[in-house]
Amino acid sequence: MELTEDGVKQLVHVPTLEQVTLQSPKLTDASIDHLVQLKRLRKVQLHSNGITAAGRQKLQAALPNVVIQ
């Protein structure tokens, strides 16, 4: 089963999440709007997805302490 935008949306219900790996071609920059709500997030691994460089920059700007790989 592949992760979808709706799956990423559900992550906001885990406010203590500090690390996440997202790997799915179904993910886009819309996922970033959900990730930026996770204020404890420290590491995000983005692989094989449709998240653009602009999406990564938006995430980094919103959560400057996050390491994005």
Backbone bond lengths (Angstrom), bond angles and torsions (degrees), N, CA, C in turn:
res aa  C-N    CA-C-N  psi(-1)  N-CA   C-N-CA  omega(-1)  CA-C   N-CA-C  phi
1 M - - - 1.434 - - 1.529 109.08 -
2 E 1.321 115.93 131.74 1.456 120.15 179.81 1.520 111.31 -92.83
3 L 1.315 114.58 147.04 1.450 121.55 177.06 1.520 109.01 -71.53
4 T 1.330 116.26 138.76 1.457 121.81 178.29 1.529 109.73 -119.26
5 E 1.329 115.45 175.15 1.472 120.43 176.56 1.525 110.15 -57.42
6 D 1.325 117.31 -38.95 1.468 120.30 179.28 1.527 111.33 -62.62
7 G 1.323 116.70 -34.96 1.465 120.53 177.35 1.517 111.34 -65.83
8 V 1.315 116.56 -42.23 1.467 120.68 178.50 1.525 109.22 -65.32
9 K 1.311 116.67 -38.36 1.464 121.94 178.53 1.534 111.33 -56.81
10 Q 1.319 116.59 -34.43 1.464 121.43 -179.14 1.527 112.85 -70.47
11 L 1.317 116.82 -19.45 1.466 119.94 -179.58 1.528 112.65 -62.60
12 V 1.319 118.09 -23.68 1.468 120.02 -179.84 1.531 111.09 -64.36
13 H 1.316 116.95 -15.71 1.460 121.08 177.48 1.531 111.82 -82.18
14 V 1.340 116.35 2.56 1.469 121.92 177.58 1.539 106.88 -122.65
15 P 1.329 117.16 71.57 1.466 120.51 -173.41 1.525 114.83 -64.32
16 T 1.319 117.60 -14.92 1.467 120.22 179.54 1.526 112.45 -90.82
17 L 1.311 117.11 2.36 1.468 121.50 -179.09 1.526 110.10 -59.88
18 E 1.319 116.22 128.64 1.459 121.24 -179.50 1.518 113.29 -112.42
19 Q 1.313 117.26 -20.99 1.465 120.78 -175.52 1.522 108.94 -145.98
20 V 1.333 116.08 138.99 1.453 119.71 178.82 1.534 109.47 -150.03
21 T 1.324 115.04 143.64 1.463 121.79 173.58 1.521 107.01 -115.14
22 L 1.316 116.34 123.80 1.463 121.34 -179.45 1.516 108.93 -116.57
23 Q 1.308 115.45 118.14 1.464 120.94 -177.76 1.524 108.38 -137.97
24 S 1.313 115.90 101.00 1.454 120.91 177.83 1.523 108.61 -169.13
25 P 1.309 117.88 130.73 1.467 119.85 178.37 1.531 112.47 -67.73
26 K 1.326 117.73 -9.63 1.465 121.27 -179.70 1.527 112.88 -83.95
27 L 1.313 117.02 -7.64 1.464 120.13 -178.31 1.515 110.88 -85.90
28 T 1.336 115.52 142.18 1.463 122.13 -179.82 1.527 108.94 -131.98
29 D 1.313 115.68 -173.89 1.462 120.57 177.92 1.525 112.30 -61.05
30 A 1.322 118.53 -19.42 1.468 121.26 177.15 1.532 110.55 -60.16
31 S 1.319 117.51 -26.16 1.467 121.51 178.25 1.523 111.62 -63.61
32 I 1.305 117.12 -30.48 1.458 121.88 -176.50 1.523 110.59 -61.54
33 D 1.335 117.01 -37.87 1.464 120.39 -179.79 1.523 112.08 -59.03
34 H 1.311 117.37 -28.78 1.458 121.52 178.15 1.529 110.83 -84.58
35 L 1.306 116.63 -39.88 1.468 120.50 -178.03 1.526 112.15 -64.59
36 V 1.317 117.58 -35.55 1.471 119.88 -177.21 1.526 112.03 -66.56
37 Q 1.317 117.70 -13.97 1.466 121.36 177.09 1.532 112.14 -79.20
38 L 1.320 116.54 -12.72 1.465 121.95 -177.83 1.530 109.39 -90.15
39 K 1.309 115.64 83.78 1.473 121.83 -171.60 1.526 113.86 -66.52
40 R 1.331 118.78 -18.52 1.470 121.04 178.35 1.526 112.59 -91.99
41 L 1.298 116.48 -1.58 1.460 120.88 -177.93 1.520 110.22 -61.73
42 R 1.334 116.81 132.05 1.467 121.95 -178.89 1.528 112.87 -121.94
43 K 1.329 117.10 -23.85 1.458 119.83 -178.01 1.529 109.28 -145.27
44 V 1.333 115.25 130.47 1.459 121.77 177.60 1.522 108.07 -129.84
45 Q 1.306 115.82 125.40 1.463 120.78 174.87 1.523 107.17 -107.28
46 L 1.321 115.87 121.94 1.457 122.00 -178.84 1.520 108.69 -115.46
47 H 1.325 115.75 115.88 1.464 120.49 -177.88 1.528 110.23 -133.04
48 S 1.314 116.94 143.20 1.465 123.35 172.20 1.519 112.40 46.67
49 N 1.329 116.17 54.87 1.459 119.69 179.23 1.515 110.49 -139.41
50 G 1.320 115.83 178.02 1.455 121.40 -178.20 1.508 113.67 -96.90
51 I 1.313 117.93 17.80 1.461 120.90 178.99 1.526 108.60 -76.75
52 T 1.322 115.06 124.90 1.467 121.11 -174.42 1.529 111.73 -86.05
53 A 1.322 114.89 173.20 1.465 120.49 175.75 1.527 109.76 -60.92
54 A 1.318 117.74 -36.21 1.461 121.34 178.30 1.526 110.20 -65.18
55 G 1.316 117.59 -38.13 1.458 121.58 177.39 1.516 111.16 -64.88
56 R 1.310 116.36 -41.67 1.466 120.79 177.59 1.524 110.89 -63.20
57 Q 1.324 116.15 -40.91 1.472 120.43 179.17 1.523 110.75 -64.82
58 K 1.328 116.85 -39.30 1.462 121.01 178.32 1.528 110.32 -62.01
59 L 1.334 116.39 -42.45 1.460 121.37 178.30 1.524 110.54 -63.15
60 Q 1.318 116.47 -45.71 1.467 120.92 -178.79 1.522 111.19 -64.28
61 A 1.325 116.81 -38.90 1.461 120.51 179.62 1.529 111.50 -66.73
62 A 1.324 116.33 -39.04 1.465 120.72 -178.79 1.525 112.56 -75.24
63 L 1.335 115.95 -33.70 1.465 121.81 -179.11 1.531 108.49 -129.34
64 P 1.314 117.24 77.71 1.475 120.86 -172.82 1.527 115.55 -61.15
65 N 1.325 117.87 -19.92 1.473 120.00 -179.90 1.520 113.22 -88.60
66 V 1.300 117.20 -0.37 1.461 121.38 -178.73 1.523 110.75 -79.71
67 V 1.336 115.49 134.10 1.457 121.17 172.20 1.520 106.36 -92.64
68 I 1.324 116.15 122.35 1.475 121.37 -179.76 1.512 108.01 -108.38
69 Q 1.308 114.52 125.22 1.475 119.28 178.65 1.505 109.14 -119.70
